[in-house]
Amino acid sequence: MTRPFKALFFAAVLLMCSFGLSAAPLISAPALHAQIDSPQSPSHTTQGPLVVDIRPPEDYASGHIPGAVSAPYGQWRGPADNPGQLVELAQLTQLVRDLGIDQDTPIVVTSTGEDVTDFGAAARVYWTLKYLGLEQLAILNGGMQAWQQAELPLSKETPQITRTQFSPQPNDSILATKRDVANKIDDERTLLVDARPDNFYAGQTKAPTAKKPGTIKNAININHDRWFEPGTTLFVSADKAKDIAHDLLQQSPAEVISFCNTGHWAATDWFALSEMAGLPNTKLYPASLAEWSQADDLPMDNVPSRGQQIIYQLKALFSN
């Protein structure tokens, strides 16, 4: 590891310690079960974690972690034409209050854990909660799949929720807007990271929400699936995430901005680089290419000609 890169990691650890952040951003199913299942003595004031289950309502109803509250992923997403768009602050505040979350509530986000793409949903909700100013956050590693594989108990009871008066404190340091990206696009100190699979980055295909294929100018590609143990949906350890980040970046950027099509896969890269690898000043561009590609005056790389686009479309058609 290069000296500047190692220095950044060391500084990030010191920063975490200075604020008393000892909780890991990932928790295993057995560890979460132990925290939920352990009895609390009358003198013990530490609140147990609140599990926020972001699966569809029917999945939650069929069986969930005891005490978990239901908050389907769609509630955290923007409109159909730009699902990555950050939901209005008032709406997010209402959602958090209705879930019984307060400033001091420890939260564990869980999704299905069915595949590595699914992790992006948990990471996006984690990022949104952190943006709102919440700090005691973790993701259930492997999601509900890991919980069930460990043969841990499920419940069909819906817990009673006491609505809170949560007041958000937006953390703009982890948010990148279209203007932010446009202003930093030629800044060598800023690293733009495209979290999409290679064929999206290369302009060989595009999402329905994008106006044209390609990527943001000067971006590098770090496929979101790089952060998982081979053949599993389990996220790698913090040490392994640091090694992967060093091997991929080979530099010490002053700022990192992660994006994808709609801020879903990008949330995985953000989580890996910010929360696991400890890179400071790592941001998420939530609206991503669904927004960026709509403007003709915003620069992009890897945009194929009209003829190439037709060829790519035909190849995709005949391969299905």
N, C-alpha and C positions, 0 to 999 in steps of 0.2 A: 504494500500500500504506500502511495506517495506521501511525503510529509504534509503537504497542504491538505490532502484528503483526510489523513489521519487526524490532523489538527481540527478539522471541521467536526469529525465524529466526537472527539474529545470535548470540544466546546459544547456540543449538543448535550452530551451526558452531564457536564457541569451545570448547564442551564436547567435540565430536568431536575437534578438534585437540589438546586437552589430554590426551586418552587415546590419541593416536596412531592414530586410526581414519581411514586414508586410502583404504581400498578402497571403491568404490562398491557399493551393494547390488544393482545390476543389471550384467550383463555380456553383451556381444553374442556371437553365435556365433563370428565371426572372432577376437575377442579371446580367448575361451576356448580356441579351437583353438591360437592362438599360445602360450598359457601351457602347454598340455598338450604341444605338439609341440616346444617349445624344449629343446635339450639342456642338461643340468645338468653343470657342471664339478665336479670333486672338491672344490673349495674353496667351492662354492656350497651353502649350508646351507638356503636357503629351500625349503620344501616346496611342490610344485605342488598345485593344487586337486584335491580329491576330488569327483567328480561323483556326486551322489545322484539316481538315476533313480527317480521315484515312479510311473511308468506301470505298468500291469498286467504281470505276469510274461511273458505271451506277446508283448507289444510289446517288452519288453526283450530277449527271446530272439531276436526277428527282426532285431534290429540296434540297437546303442546306441553312445554315445560311447565311444571306446576308454578302458579303465580304469574306466569307471563301475560303481558298485555298485547293485544292485537293492533298493529298499525301497518296495514298493507303498503307495500312499496309504492304503489300508485299515488298514495297520499303525499309522498315526498317529492313527486315529480311535477314537471311543468306541463304545458298544453301539448296536444298530440303533434302539432307541427314543430315543436321545439321542446321535447320532454326533458332535456337537460337544463333548461332554464331554471334558475333558482326561484323557488316559490316565494310569494310575497311574505315579508316578515310577519305581518299581522296573522296570516293564515298559519304559518309555522308555529307562531307563539300559541295560538289557539290549540293546535294539535298537541303540542308538548304539554300544555296545561291539562288538556283532557285525558292525557295518559298518566297523570299523577306525578309528573316529573317536576322536581324543583332543582334549584341551583346545586344542592348537595347530594342529589340522587346518583348513586353509582348505577351505571347502565351497561347492559350487555346486549348487543344487537345480534339477532340470529336470522338467517335466511334458510333456504332449503339445504344448501350444501350439495346439491345434485351435480354441479359441474363448476369449473373455474370461472365461467362467466357469471354465475350466480353470486360469487363472492363480491362482484362489483356493486350489487345492490346493498349488501351490508356495509361495504366501504363508503358508498355514497351517503347512506343514512348516518353513519358514524361521522363523516365529514360535515354533514349538515348540522348535526348536534354540536359538534365542535365549533362550527361557525356561529352558532347561537350563543356560545360562551360557556358551554358545559365542558367539564374537564375529566370527570371520572368515567371514562369510556373504554369499552373493550368490545371485541367481536368474538363470537363463539367459533373457534377454529373447526372447520368442517361442517358447521351448521347443524341442522336437525338430523342430517344423515349420520354425523358422528355421534350425536346424542343417542339415536336409536341403535346404532351399531354397538354402543357400549351397554345396551340393554338397561338404560336408565328410565325412571318412571315418567309416564305421560299423564296428563289430566285433561278432562273435558269441561272442567268447571271454569266459568268466567269470573275472574276476581273482581271484587268491588273496588272501584277507583275513587279516590278523593281528589277532586280537581284542585289544582294549585294556582297560585298567583305568580307563576314564573315570569320573570322579567328578562328578556334577552339582552345580551351584551355582544353585539355582532363583532366577530373577529375577522376583520377585513384583511389581516395578514396572510390568510390562507385562501383568499379569493382573488382570482384574476378575471377581469372583465375584457370585453372585446377591445376597449380602448387601451387597457394595460398591455395586452398582447401586441397591438399595433405599435405602441410606443417602444416596445422592447425587442421587436422582431429582428433588428439589425445590431442589437447590443450583444457583443461577444461574451459578456459576463452572464447573460441569461440563456438558459438551456430550455428549449421547447421540446417536449417529449410527447410523441404520438403513441398512444397505448394500444392502437388497433392492430389486428393481424396484418401480416406483410402485404397481402393483396390490396387491402384498403390503402395502406401507406404508399404503395407503388402506383396507385391510381388505376388499378385493374378492375376495381369494383367500387361501388359507393352505397351508402345507406339511403333509404328512401327520403330521409329528412334533409339530405345534402343536395344542393343545386348542381354541383359538379364534383367529379372525383379528384383525388389528389390530397395533398397535405399542406399544412401551413408552412410558409417559406422558412427555410433554415432549420426545420424540425428534424430530430432524430427519431428512430423507431425503437421503442422498447415494448414488445408485445406483452400484454397483461398476463399471459400464461407463464411467464418466466419465473414467477414468484411462488410456485407450488412444488411440493415434493412430487417427483415423477410418478405418474399413474394414480395420483390421489387428488382430492380437493383440499388437502391440508396445506396451509400457508407455511413457508419456511420459517426457521428461527430468525431472531434479530441478527445474530452473528452471520448467518448464511445470507441474509438480505444485504448486509453490509458488503460481503464479498462479491455478491452479484452486482451490486451497484458500482463497486470499484472497477470490476471487470468490464462493465458496459460503458461507463462514463469516461474513465481514464482522465478525468479532470476534476477540478473543484469549482463548480459554478457558484456564482454569487446568488443566483436565483434559479429556481426550476419551476416551470409551468407545465402541468400535465393536461392533455386534452384527448378527445377521441371523436366519436360521432355525436353523442349526447351526454357526455360526462359520466358514463357508467363504467366502462373499462378504464377510463382515466382515473376514476376514484381508486381503483386497485393500484395503479402505478403511484398515485399520490400517497396512499397508505403505506406502500412498500418503502418509498423513498423518504417520506417524512416521519412516519410513526415507527417503522421498523429499522430502516438504515440510519435514521437520525439526521438526515440532511436538513439543515436549517433553511428557512425562507423558501419552502416548497409550497406551491399554490396549485389550485385546481381551477381550470377554466370550464365552468359547468355547462355553458351553452355550446361550447365546442364547435365542430364543423357544421352542425345544423344551423348555427347562426353565421359563422365566419364565411361559409361558402355562398351565402345568399348575396353578398356584396361583390360587385364586379371590380371594385377598386382595391380590394384587400388581396395582397400577394399570396400566391400558392405555388408549391412545387409539385412535380410529378403529375401535372394535369395533361392527360392524353389529348391528342387531336380528336376531332369529331369522328374521323375514320377509325382511329384506334378504339374509341369508345364503342362503336358499332361492333367491331371485331370481338371486344371483350364481352359484350352483351350476348353475341351469338354463341361464343364458347360457353358462357354460363348457362345459356338456354339448352344446349345440346349435352351438357354434362349432368343435367338434372334428370 
